Structures are given as structure tokens and as C-alpha cells.
Amino acid sequence: MTRVALAAALVGGALSAGGCEVEGESGESGGSGGSGESETGEAEAASVAGTVTRTVDVAPGNDGKGTLFVAALDVCDLTGGGKVLGVAVVADADLAGEDAAVPFTIENLPRTSVQLALFLDDNGDAMAMTPRPGPGDLVYTRSAGDGVLDCVAVELGDGDVTDLELALNVLEE
């Protein structure tokens, strides 16, 4: 299996990680997040929110609808070496239309750099506790055809990021 690495990163806490947003509800977010410290002087949590689109055609036999998984990791090590910091699981995500966009939010993240890995389970075959992209699923990667999912680096040191635009750009083989 080619992109098994994301599953290893998501296993062991992704779906039970704190700060999960389900069904793309954005909750409270906006601006730069203020001073970055609570009244006790500790760093406040940050959030990342945005939209996911697709830049590749949907696989034959699929419909562009399914569960969207966006995981925030401390490092882009999708072989299980990265720690899952939070995850957005968007049920019934609809990327069927060419101009479709699905919102997501991950809250309670540390104010540091995080790495986002994402895919759409288009055919509903991902196991809930060990989600991984399968054949025909839409995924994000920088180097198509290399069999490796990549991450998008997001800097949260200065506060929340509220307008991130991500695109699923490859069909899993």
C-alpha cells in the first residue's frame, strides 16, 4: 500500500485528540489571537481554520463526497514519528463540484509551527480508528506519483490562522 504513512500518524489519538472539529463547524476564531498569553502568563491555544478544495478530477466510480480528514502534527513524519496535535474530521464533505470548498477547523493547538496532512475518504472505506487513504481517494502531496503524502506547514506562533486554503491534488492509486 502506498500512502499507509498517514494512517500511522493518525493512529493512537487522532480521532480522540482534543480540539477536534466535526462537520466543519468553525466555532470561535478570528483575527490574530490577541497577545498569545492567558491571565496566568501561559501561552493560549491557537486554532487553524480554512477550506479544502480539489484540483484533480474525482476517480471513476466515486462521487467526490465522503469524510475529510485534516490532521495537525508536530513534525511532518507520516511514518508514526510525529505527534498528533489535533484533527478535523468533516463527515459528509462534498467536493463533487469543481468549485466546491469544505470548511474545517482544528482548535486547541500549541502556538508553534504545525504540519497539516489531509485526505478525503471518497468511497467510505477508511476505518474510523485507523483512517488511511485508499484507491480513488483524494489526497494532498507535493510530488505526485511518489507514494508519499506531504504536509502543509502552518505557523501559529503569532496566533490563529483563519483563512488557510488547501487543495487535494492527487488520486490515491
N, C-alpha and C positions, 0 to 999 in steps of 0.2 A: 504494500500500500504506500502511496507516495507521500501524502501530507499528514501522516499519522502524528507528526510532531505537535501540532496544535492540541490534539487530544491529550497528550502527555502534560502539556502546560495547563490545560483546563481541569484535568483530573485532580482530585484532592482538594476541592474547595471552591472551584469556580462557581458552581451553582448555589453553593451555600455561603459564598463570600458576602461580607457585609457590603452595603451600598448598591445592591443590585436594583436596577430599574427594570420593570417588566412592562411589556407592551408599549414601550417608547414614551411613557409619561415623563415629562421633563421636570416636574416638581419646581422647587425654587432654585433659580440660578440666574445669573446676570452680572454684568459688569466685571470688574477686576477682582472682586472678592475682598475688598477692603484692605485693612492693614496686614492681614495674614496672621494675627495673633488673637487669642481669646483673652478674656479678662484676667486669666491666670498666667498669661505670658506664654502659653503653649501655642504652637502653630495650629491654626484652624485647618480643618479638612478642606480639600478642594474638590471640584467636580469638572467633568468634561462632558460636553453635550454637542450634538451636531446632527448631521444627516448622512445617510448612506444611500448611494445610487449605484447604478451598474453601467459599465461601458462595454459590455460584451453581450452578445445575444444569449437568450435563455436556451438551455440544451433541449434538443428534440425530445418530446415526451414529458417535459417539465413545464411548469406554468409561471415561474418567477415568484411564487408565493411560498412562504414557509416560515421557519424560525430563524431569526437573525441573532447571531452570537457575536458580541464585541467584548473581548477580554482585555483588561488593563494589567500589564505585567511590569515587574521592576526592571527586568532586562529582557532583551529580545532573544531569549533562549527557549525555543519552542520544543526542546527535547526533554523538558521536565526540570531544567535547572533554574528557570525563572519562577518567581513567587507571584501568584495571582493576587492582585491588589483589589480587584473588583470586576464585575461583569454586568453587562446589559444583555438580557435575554428578551427579545422582542417577538412574541408569539404573533402569528398571522401577519408577518411582514409582507407587504405587497410591492414587489419590484417588477411586476409584469409590464407596465407601461414604460416606454423608452424614457420618459421624463419623470418617472416615479422617484420619490425620495422618502425614506423611512427615518423618523427621528429616533435618537437614542440618548440616554443619559447614564453616566456612572458617577455616583456620589461617594463621599467619604474616602477620597483618595488622599494620599500624602502630598504635601506641597513640594514636589520634586519632579523630575522627568519620569514619565511613564511611557510604556510601549504598548500600542494597541494592535491586536491581531483580530481578524474578523472573517466570518463566512456566513452564507445563507444556506440553511439546510432546505433545499428546494423540493426534495422528494420525501421528506419526513422520515428518513431512515437513521438519523443521528440518535444515539442513545442518550437519554437525559443526563445521566451521571457521568458519561464519558463522551461528550459530543466531539465529533470529528467530521470533516467534510468527506463526502463520498462522491462517486462518479456523478457528474452532472450538476453538482453544487457550485454556486458562485463563490469565489474566494478572492482575497486581496494578496497580490505578490508583486514584487518589483521586477523579477526575472521570470517571465512566463516560460513554462516548459522545464524548469529546473527541479521540480518536485518539492520545492521548499516554500512554505508560507513565510511572509515577511511581516514586519511591524511598521507602524507609523509612530514616530517619536512625538510626544506632546509635552511641552514644558508647563508645569503647573506651579512653579516656584513663586510666581507673582500673583497667583490666584486662579480663579475659574477660567476655563475656556468654554465659550458658549456657542461658537459658530463654526465648528470643525466640519469640513466636507470631506467624506471618504467615498471611494468608489471600489466596488467589486469588479475586478478586471480580467479574471481568468475563470474558465470552467475546469473543475477538477476532473481529472481523467481516471 
